[in-house]
Amino acid sequence: MNSDLNQDLDLVVGLDAGGTRTRAVLAGLGDGRPRGEGTAGPGNALTVPGPELADHLTEALARAVPQTLRGRVAAVAGGFAGAGHQGQGAGEPGRVRARTALSGALARLGISAATVEVHSDIETTFATAPGHPADGLVLVAGTGAVAARIAARVPTATSGGDGWLLGDDGSGFWIGRAAVRAALRAADGRGTPTVLARAVGRELGLPPGVLPPQAYGVADAVAWSAVPRTAYRAHLLPAVMDRPPVRLADHAPLVVRAAEEKDAVAVEILREAAHGLTETVTALAPRPGEPLVVTGGLLAPRGPLLAPLTEGLAHLGLTLTPVSDGSPGAVALARLAHRTTR
């Protein structure tokens, strides 16, 4: 993607800073065509400490923008998970933290763009849709989950997005937490046997001797005796509590794989997750024919919840467009900002 870098073009940078990774894309100001890209660690403006956020932004930007081209960047726009939208004002805490980290990263790399804008990830995600629409609906479902109504490229109403402690129904965190809950319930006898018990225990590094038998949750005749079940719980709880709560989202892929193997517990978790996302969109009172842009690890093209969400929303007559991430939208907003400030 770094070919054609010797062409005499003005450049812009778009950033997609999410709960799992940060992606930077270098593109032409005139045509928006990508010229380079770089990725780094998570970029949530509220959950990632400021210095660490600046480091991740610096790393992604350095990989996307060769040193010889940094003086030619005319505009930068970033979409940040955890940052409020433009309508909430420049003093919104997530926006302040994002701008501080981004300004530090740009200064560190010698990128002195005339225009630097901070957006919420929902704004850049919506702008990623073909034609870069200005009005409609957007749903982001990755580590967290939030939906918004967009008017003139600014969110006018939101649904969900209340964070791992209070909300984010149907998100990767919600699914991962449900997986651990199902494993604990299976271990103490309250829940149905499920392959998630073994999968979660292995991922958390529990001793092999406390894990359920290989076929537990697959064959009805395979039992998990009381002594290892008790030991399993004794090891599992500290392993979970020793990590940041948001790391529960790491277990979401286990649920997807278990559902593909027809594990009834995993199938039900994904069904409930899709229902939660459907409710999140429905709360915005969609109008027939409106565009709905969706993204995140669960809803990007071929995402595991894309089909059930599409089915759940079919009666509303929405035009649903899945996109991989918000970096193309960030590029589009950077180009637009440069044109409007000249």
CORTADA-V89847 format. One record per residue. N is the residue number from 1. RES is the residue in one small letter. OMEGA is omega in whole degrees, -180 to 180 (NA if undefined). Layout:
n->N res->RES omega->OMEGA
n->N res->RES omega->OMEGA
This chain:
n->1 res->m omega->-177
n->2 res->n omega->175
n->3 res->s omega->179
n->4 res->d omega->-178
n->5 res->l omega->-178
n->6 res->n omega->180
n->7 res->q omega->-176
n->8 res->d omega->-177
n->9 res->l omega->168
n->10 res->d omega->-170
n->11 res->l omega->172
n->12 res->v omega->177
n->13 res->v omega->173
n->14 res->g omega->-178
n->15 res->l omega->172
n->16 res->d omega->-175
n->17 res->a omega->-175
n->18 res->g omega->-177
n->19 res->g omega->-178
n->20 res->t omega->-178
n->21 res->r omega->174
n->22 res->t omega->179
n->23 res->r omega->176
n->24 res->a omega->179
n->25 res->v omega->174
n->26 res->l omega->-177
n->27 res->a omega->177
n->28 res->g omega->178
n->29 res->l omega->-176
n->30 res->g omega->-174
n->31 res->d omega->-180
n->32 res->g omega->-177
n->33 res->r omega->-179
n->34 res->p omega->178
n->35 res->r omega->-179
n->36 res->g omega->178
n->37 res->e omega->178
n->38 res->g omega->179
n->39 res->t omega->178
n->40 res->a omega->-175
n->41 res->g omega->-173
n->42 res->p omega->-176
n->43 res->g omega->177
n->44 res->n omega->-173
n->45 res->a omega->-179
n->46 res->l omega->-175
n->47 res->t omega->179
n->48 res->v omega->179
n->49 res->p omega->-175
n->50 res->g omega->-180
n->51 res->p omega->179
n->52 res->e omega->177
n->53 res->l omega->178
n->54 res->a omega->178
n->55 res->d omega->-179
n->56 res->h omega->178
n->57 res->l omega->179
n->58 res->t omega->-179
n->59 res->e omega->-179
n->60 res->a omega->180
n->61 res->l omega->-179
n->62 res->a omega->179
n->63 res->r omega->-177
n->64 res->a omega->-172
n->65 res->v omega->177
n->66 res->p omega->-175
n->67 res->q omega->-177
n->68 res->t omega->-178
n->69 res->l omega->-173
n->70 res->r omega->178
n->71 res->g omega->-177
n->72 res->r omega->179
n->73 res->v omega->-177
n->74 res->a omega->-176
n->75 res->a omega->178
n->76 res->v omega->174
n->77 res->a omega->-180
n->78 res->g omega->172
n->79 res->g omega->-173
n->80 res->f omega->165
n->81 res->a omega->179
n->82 res->g omega->178
n->83 res->a omega->176
n->84 res->g omega->-178
n->85 res->h omega->-174
n->86 res->q omega->-180
n->87 res->g omega->180
n->88 res->q omega->176
n->89 res->g omega->-176
n->90 res->a omega->-177
n->91 res->g omega->178
n->92 res->e omega->-170
n->93 res->p omega->-180
n->94 res->g omega->178
n->95 res->r omega->179
n->96 res->v omega->-179
n->97 res->r omega->179
n->98 res->a omega->-179
n->99 res->r omega->179
n->100 res->t omega->-180
n->101 res->a omega->-179
n->102 res->l omega->178
n->103 res->s omega->179
n->104 res->g omega->-180
n->105 res->a omega->180
n->106 res->l omega->179
n->107 res->a omega->180
n->108 res->r omega->-177
n->109 res->l omega->180
n->110 res->g omega->177
n->111 res->i omega->-175
n->112 res->s omega->-180
n->113 res->a omega->-179
n->114 res->a omega->-178
n->115 res->t omega->177
n->116 res->v omega->-177
n->117 res->e omega->176
n->118 res->v omega->180
n->119 res->h omega->168
n->120 res->s omega->179
n->121 res->d omega->179
n->122 res->i omega->178
n->123 res->e omega->-179
n->124 res->t omega->177
n->125 res->t omega->-179
n->126 res->f omega->-179
n->127 res->a omega->180
n->128 res->t omega->-178
n->129 res->a omega->179
n->130 res->p omega->-179
n->131 res->g omega->179
n->132 res->h omega->-176
n->133 res->p omega->-180
n->134 res->a omega->-174
n->135 res->d omega->177
n->136 res->g omega->-177
n->137 res->l omega->178
n->138 res->v omega->177
n->139 res->l omega->176
n->140 res->v omega->180
n->141 res->a omega->175
n->142 res->g omega->174
n->143 res->t omega->174
n->144 res->g omega->180
n->145 res->a omega->179
n->146 res->v omega->174
n->147 res->a omega->-179
n->148 res->a omega->168
n->149 res->r omega->-178
n->150 res->i omega->174
n->151 res->a omega->-178
n->152 res->a omega->176
n->153 res->r omega->179
n->154 res->v omega->177
n->155 res->p omega->177
n->156 res->t omega->177
n->157 res->a omega->178
n->158 res->t omega->178
n->159 res->s omega->-177
n->160 res->g omega->179
n->161 res->g omega->-176
n->162 res->d omega->176
n->163 res->g omega->-173
n->164 res->w omega->-176
n->165 res->l omega->-170
n->166 res->l omega->-174
n->167 res->g omega->-177
n->168 res->d omega->180
n->169 res->d omega->178
n->170 res->g omega->-178
n->171 res->s omega->175
n->172 res->g omega->177
n->173 res->f omega->-179
n->174 res->w omega->-180
n->175 res->i omega->180
n->176 res->g omega->177
n->177 res->r omega->178
n->178 res->a omega->179
n->179 res->a omega->-180
n->180 res->v omega->177
n->181 res->r omega->179
n->182 res->a omega->179
n->183 res->a omega->180
n->184 res->l omega->180
n->185 res->r omega->176
n->186 res->a omega->-177
n->187 res->a omega->-178
n->188 res->d omega->174
n->189 res->g omega->180
n->190 res->r omega->-172
n->191 res->g omega->-180
n->192 res->t omega->173
n->193 res->p omega->-177
n->194 res->t omega->177
n->195 res->v omega->179
n->196 res->l omega->-180
n->197 res->a omega->179
n->198 res->r omega->-177
n->199 res->a omega->180
n->200 res->v omega->-180
n->201 res->g omega->179
n->202 res->r omega->-178
n->203 res->e omega->179
n->204 res->l omega->175
n->205 res->g omega->178
n->206 res->l omega->179
n->207 res->p omega->-178
n->208 res->p omega->-176
n->209 res->g omega->-179
n->210 res->v omega->-178
n->211 res->l omega->176
n->212 res->p omega->178
n->213 res->p omega->-175
n->214 res->q omega->-175
n->215 res->a omega->180
n->216 res->y omega->-178
n->217 res->g omega->179
n->218 res->v omega->179
n->219 res->a omega->-176
n->220 res->d omega->-175
n->221 res->a omega->-177
n->222 res->v omega->-179
n->223 res->a omega->176
n->224 res->w omega->-170
n->225 res->s omega->-170
n->226 res->a omega->-175
n->227 res->v omega->178
n->228 res->p omega->177
n->229 res->r omega->179
n->230 res->t omega->179
n->231 res->a omega->179
n->232 res->y omega->180
n->233 res->r omega->-179
n->234 res->a omega->178
n->235 res->h omega->-173
n->236 res->l omega->-176
n->237 res->l omega->177
n->238 res->p omega->-180
n->239 res->a omega->178
n->240 res->v omega->-175
n->241 res->m omega->-179
n->242 res->d omega->-178
n->243 res->r omega->176
n->244 res->p omega->-177
n->245 res->p omega->-177
n->246 res->v omega->179
n->247 res->r omega->174
n->248 res->l omega->178
n->249 res->a omega->179
n->250 res->d omega->-176
n->251 res->h omega->-179
n->252 res->a omega->179
n->253 res->p omega->177
n->254 res->l omega->180
n->255 res->v omega->179
n->256 res->v omega->-180
n->257 res->r omega->180
n->258 res->a omega->178
n->259 res->a omega->177
n->260 res->e omega->178
n->261 res->e omega->176
n->262 res->k omega->173
n->263 res->d omega->-173
n->264 res->a omega->-179
n->265 res->v omega->180
n->266 res->a omega->178
n->267 res->v omega->-179
n->268 res->e omega->178
n->269 res->i omega->180
n->270 res->l omega->177
n->271 res->r omega->180
n->272 res->e omega->179
n->273 res->a omega->179
n->274 res->a omega->177
n->275 res->h omega->178
n->276 res->g omega->178
n->277 res->l omega->177
n->278 res->t omega->178
n->279 res->e omega->-179
n->280 res->t omega->178
n->281 res->v omega->-176
n->282 res->t omega->-180
n->283 res->a omega->-180
n->284 res->l omega->178
n->285 res->a omega->-179
n->286 res->p omega->177
n->287 res->r omega->-178
n->288 res->p omega->178
n->289 res->g omega->179
n->290 res->e omega->173
n->291 res->p omega->172
n->292 res->l omega->179
n->293 res->v omega->-178
n->294 res->v omega->178
n->295 res->t omega->-176
n->296 res->g omega->-177
n->297 res->g omega->-178
n->298 res->l omega->-171
n->299 res->l omega->176
n->300 res->a omega->179
n->301 res->p omega->-177
n->302 res->r omega->176
n->303 res->g omega->-173
n->304 res->p omega->-180
n->305 res->l omega->-177
n->306 res->l omega->-178
n->307 res->a omega->179
n->308 res->p omega->176
n->309 res->l omega->179
n->310 res->t omega->179
n->311 res->e omega->-178
n->312 res->g omega->-178
n->313 res->l omega->-173
n->314 res->a omega->-176
n->315 res->h omega->-179
n->316 res->l omega->177
n->317 res->g omega->-180
n->318 res->l omega->173
n->319 res->t omega->-172
n->320 res->l omega->-179
n->321 res->t omega->175
n->322 res->p omega->176
n->323 res->v omega->-174
n->324 res->s omega->176
n->325 res->d omega->-174
n->326 res->g omega->-177
n->327 res->s omega->175
n->328 res->p omega->176
n->329 res->g omega->177
n->330 res->a omega->175
n->331 res->v omega->180
n->332 res->a omega->180
n->333 res->l omega->176
n->334 res->a omega->178
n->335 res->r omega->180
n->336 res->l omega->-180
n->337 res->a omega->179
n->338 res->h omega->-179
n->339 res->r omega->-175
n->340 res->t omega->-178
n->341 res->t omega->-179
n->342 res->r omega->NA
